């Protein structure tokens, strides 16, 4: 038997599903290659691993072999999943299963994709669900920072990049010192977006001011290859480590800062992306430019962040009178 490559360390589990483990060596290798070679984004890889292995472990309880999976097996599983999970989650699971079986078909493990004819639940999104902030709430959020504290300068700069540059938290966490630079009188951010694309966006003067002040006090301008936003040293004092903040730490900071000024518990990292886009459009920006700045491949995605049409004042609802 050939030596099989190890599963990626980024996957949440380190063992093959039973239905795959008892398949041929070629089938096992092709399964592993799907997650190692086909899926490069670690978040997509982890999500697809969970979706695919959940389905395959379900098949194992039915004593179904990999070569005997039928559309009925997939349809029954998706139907059951629809009873306990949201429509977007079910659609993601079905997409992952389809893509895995497509990969197995191309690799001549299976003659046909048993999930190809299965339809997921209908789900149409016309507006994002993430809550956004109004102008007064944004000012309230930024009013809490003490410029004498390095931790406050860092957190203010992080929030500034998200609000004024529409940056995803994943792109924010990847920023290196070299990814913020000045060219003449203008400043720029280079954001790593989904699919390995780089998005070079102009830095709003307020975001640039926040980042400049943070860099000056932190003294890290020359450390171009190191993370831009870093964790604090022991005791949360005035020194930075060389380790960049990860997504969970940024989210925890956002929750802490939002709670401190009495903002809703639902406010998260994505709220600032929607806040910036909506504010930009309210002030005369175009949906096409907003899509470019946000790194969206389609303006349809950008429109999900536009909440202008949903802003109904209290006076409107009070028009109901009996």
Secondary structure as GFF3:
##gff-version 3
##sequence-region A 1 322
A	DSSP	alpha_helix	18	21	.	.	.	ID=ss1
A	DSSP	alpha_helix	25	33	.	.	.	ID=ss2
A	DSSP	pi_helix	34	38	.	.	.	ID=ss3
A	DSSP	alpha_helix	42	61	.	.	.	ID=ss4
A	DSSP	three_ten_helix	66	68	.	.	.	ID=ss5
A	DSSP	alpha_helix	71	82	.	.	.	ID=ss6
A	DSSP	alpha_helix	87	106	.	.	.	ID=ss7
A	DSSP	alpha_helix	135	142	.	.	.	ID=ss8
A	DSSP	alpha_helix	150	165	.	.	.	ID=ss9
A	DSSP	alpha_helix	169	174	.	.	.	ID=ss10
A	DSSP	three_ten_helix	177	179	.	.	.	ID=ss11
A	DSSP	beta_strand	180	183	.	.	.	ID=ss12
A	DSSP	beta_strand	186	192	.	.	.	ID=ss13
A	DSSP	three_ten_helix	194	196	.	.	.	ID=ss14
A	DSSP	beta_strand	198	202	.	.	.	ID=ss15
A	DSSP	alpha_helix	205	218	.	.	.	ID=ss16
A	DSSP	beta_strand	230	232	.	.	.	ID=ss17
A	DSSP	three_ten_helix	234	236	.	.	.	ID=ss18
A	DSSP	beta_strand	240	244	.	.	.	ID=ss19
A	DSSP	alpha_helix	247	260	.	.	.	ID=ss20
A	DSSP	alpha_helix	269	282	.	.	.	ID=ss21
A	DSSP	alpha_helix	287	294	.	.	.	ID=ss22
A	DSSP	alpha_helix	299	303	.	.	.	ID=ss23
A	DSSP	three_ten_helix	308	310	.	.	.	ID=ss24
A	DSSP	alpha_helix	314	317	.	.	.	ID=ss25
###
